């Protein structure tokens, strides 16, 4: 990997981390009134938290699809194959974010 490729990869990693942080904080703020943070109580907490999880997943995927369409329109066609690597990494990140949202 040449220096130019390494800096390009680090630049895309920076944008990826910014995207993940902005989407997480935005969805956390948007969904802050949903669900129950105290899982250990007498009332049933499964349904409210399930609804919060499903809405988080749907909104996250919607944001991801929007960004993928936006980025793929600006990236040259020879580099579009590399975009899927970031999409898969974002989907793995979504699973991790679900643990932190509660």
C-alpha angles and dihedrals in degrees: 000000000000125000092255092053091047092053090046091052091048090050092053090046089055092051090047093053091047090051092049094048094046093048093045094049092043094050092042089055093043093049097037094111094052129084130012122276095200104073094177104072136110095252123080109267098171099087099048091046092045090054090049091050094049093047090048091052094047094047092045092052090047090053091046093051091048092051093045091053091046095048095042090056091057100038118084113253093247090063099044092093090065090057092073090061089062092045092055090047090051091052090053088048090053090060090052091048091055089065092051096045090071 
